[in-house]
Amino acid sequence: MAPDGALYLGLDSSTQSLSAVVLEASGGRHRVVCELSLPFDKELRHYGTRHGVLPHSDPSVAQSSPVMWAEALDRLFGRLADQRLELARLTAISGSAQQHGSVYLNDAAGRGLESLHPGRAVPSQIVPLLSRPTAPIWMDSSTPAECREIEAAVGGAAVLAQHTGSRAFERFTGPQIRRFAMREPAAYAATDRIHLVSSFLASVLVGRHAPVDPGDGAGMNLMDLAAREWWMPAVDATAPGLRPKLPVIAPSSAIAGRLSSYWRSRFRLPNAKVAVWSGDNPCSLIGLGLVREGQLGVSLGTSDTIFGPMRTPRVDPGGTGHVFGAPTGEFMGITVFSNGSLARERVRDQYGLTWEQFSRALEATPPGNGGALMLPWFVPEITPMVATPGVRRQGLDEHDAAANVRAVVEAQMTALALHSHWMGVQVDAMHVTGGAAANRQILQVLADVFGAEVRRVEVENAAALGAALRALHADRLDDGDPLGWDEVIAGLEQPPPERVAPVLLRHDLYLAQRARYAQFEGKEYARAGGGEESTRP
Ligand code: XUL
């Protein structure tokens, strides 16, 4: 049992913001006592990001700034120190981060991280440690050639998927490393360590190179999923001399170190433990309380994702989904769509609507939309892979605002159902999080499309909450007083979730619509050049 009064901090460095959730333990239970968020565009304007991404002339390139992420950490700790939280009780910290993004450090980094000076803010001290000033992130789709090269070198997409959990994906770290190594060989040669966003930020906190966990490591196309070790055929196929540049892999419940003296002196923090960080999706799995196969989570955020625990890894034969490590030590299946809230916002803005009007438009239109369909590819899509964006409509009048609102939501929920079938999970209930989960009309469409009850937990940030729960779990394990994952989840004091029941008649209608949507998607995907799919597993 966690000591009474112990505080556990979960951080989430997502695409658009850095958030924190603080849990307090008491009488064997734990409850959220503080939630904070720091949006990058607004609070760190000097980096010039839009939705957390640096502007670039090539729409397929998406990069962000590792220095900005570190500065956000500095600011957030400043903000936490102002919360009257008695941070002397801070026992353990863990973190979550957007997956796949990579940070390139030179050989001064080991020493530099260790000796950050508490009298000077972090940015100027991080800049000299980078061998590449920017970090490619998950929205980048500039590496189709590198994907094909890596797949060919290991014996094909199916072989890569069998070992690493996914065929090669443009945003995955391996193809991104290959592009950098081939295009900027001198900078690559000057790179001593390549971190994920998660392991980079953990390193900044502990003052030395931190490990990667199997959850985030599986998003690299470089890790052997079963062995939880680097898979050398993929490492060799990716870039020359890559192996020594990769961090070690450690279980997500391991302790990476203690808060370095920089954080302790600058913010008067105790010698708190820092548990290994993970990706936002593995962390959301825990934040939503999903620790048993059969449970499914949906995150409606910048990206829309659908995921669930898996006892044993089952790879998607269609090649669109992924298998990652789960923080429980088992596995998780996941499918990611890049046209999440960005697509919903585009429709809202195109018709000059408020979110309130968007909801009313959903209410005012019939389920099934009179047969009208939309493929909501406002930005390059990951599932299915469509590099050149463009919205497609079938039987849908572009000038009809309400019908377009319903079409984008039905398309997204239908795509979630269509592309999660491979997980083979018998769905009992859907656990939903993310900004758009606040919209009851969207949840109703989700419930009707899946024919399952939808539960919305009130916590704003499931990934940060999951990270805080992981910190608690890792701390107990480290103290030789381990808690089972069921106990960790059951001990969380939370308001009961909002429940939305499916209307079964509508579910039948949506089943028929799903088949039509699949046909439309298949046709347009092929037209967009997706014929390459024949090379996929
Ligand atoms: C997962 C993915 C996204 C990012 C968003 O594969 O690409 O969900 O993790 O933060």
Boltz pocket constraint, residues with backbone or C-beta under 6 A from the ligand:
constraints:
  - pocket:
      binder: B
      contacts: [[A, 14], [A, 15], [A, 97], [A, 98], [A, 99], [A, 100], [A, 138], [A, 171], [A, 219], [A, 279], [A, 280], [A, 281], [A, 303], [A, 305], [A, 336]]
      max_distance: 6.0
